[in-house]
Amino acid sequence: MLSCKELVARSSDYLDGQLTFAGYLQARQHLLFCKNCRRFIKQMRLAQATIKAMPEPVVDDTDELVQRMTEAHRNRNRP
């Protein structure tokens, strides 16, 4: 059976469905007996869902932003 430390190390793969079948069974067995790890996985799922529900940030044109910052810096340093 996996230790708590091993389960935490594999938790992202577990949640993303990227474990082998044997690895998945080991994780499920550990979760069956470990209340703290079940709570941890539940919190990880909630964090994933929260991040997915967040709106995408508005991305300005990076080149334009750099140009405006450069101009502002030049203007600030003029006498």
C-alpha positions in Angstrom: 0.0 0.0 0.0 1.2 3.6 -0.7 2.3 5.9 2.0 0.6 9.3 2.4 3.8 10.9 1.0 3.7 8.7 -2.1 0.0 9.4 -2.6 0.6 13.1 -2.4 3.4 12.8 -4.9 1.1 11.0 -7.3 -2.0 13.0 -6.6 -1.9 15.1 -9.8 -1.5 12.0 -12.0 -4.3 10.4 -10.0 -6.7 13.4 -10.5 -5.7 13.7 -14.2 -6.3 10.0 -14.9 -2.7 9.5 -15.8 -1.8 6.6 -13.5 -1.4 3.0 -14.7 -4.2 0.7 -13.7 -2.0 -0.8 -11.0 -1.1 2.7 -9.7 -4.7 3.7 -9.7 -5.7 0.7 -7.7 -2.9 1.4 -5.2 -4.1 5.0 -4.8 -7.7 3.9 -4.4 -6.7 1.3 -1.8 -4.8 4.0 0.2 -7.8 6.4 0.0 -10.1 3.7 1.2 -8.1 3.5 4.5 -6.8 7.1 4.9 -9.2 9.8 5.9 -6.6 12.6 5.7 -5.6 11.7 2.1 -9.3 11.5 1.1 -9.7 15.0 2.5 -6.5 16.1 0.6 -7.8 14.7 -2.7 -11.2 16.4 -2.1 -9.5 19.7 -1.6 -7.4 19.2 -4.7 -10.5 18.5 -6.8 -12.1 21.7 -5.4 -9.0 23.7 -6.2 -9.1 22.3 -9.8 -12.8 23.1 -10.2 -12.3 26.6 -8.9 -9.4 27.3 -11.3 -11.4 25.9 -14.2 -14.4 28.2 -13.3 -12.2 31.3 -13.3 -12.5 33.5 -16.3 -9.6 33.7 -18.7 -7.5 36.9 -18.1 -7.6 39.5 -20.8 -4.2 39.5 -22.5 -3.1 42.8 -24.1 -0.6 42.7 -27.0 2.7 42.2 -25.2 4.7 44.2 -27.7 2.3 47.2 -27.3 2.5 46.9 -23.5 6.3 46.9 -23.6 6.4 49.9 -25.9 4.0 51.9 -23.6 6.1 51.0 -20.6 9.3 52.1 -22.3 7.8 55.4 -23.4 6.5 56.1 -19.9 9.9 55.3 -18.5 11.6 57.6 -21.0 9.2 60.5 -20.3 9.6 60.1 -16.6 13.4 60.5 -16.9 13.3 63.6 -19.1 14.0 67.0 -17.4 
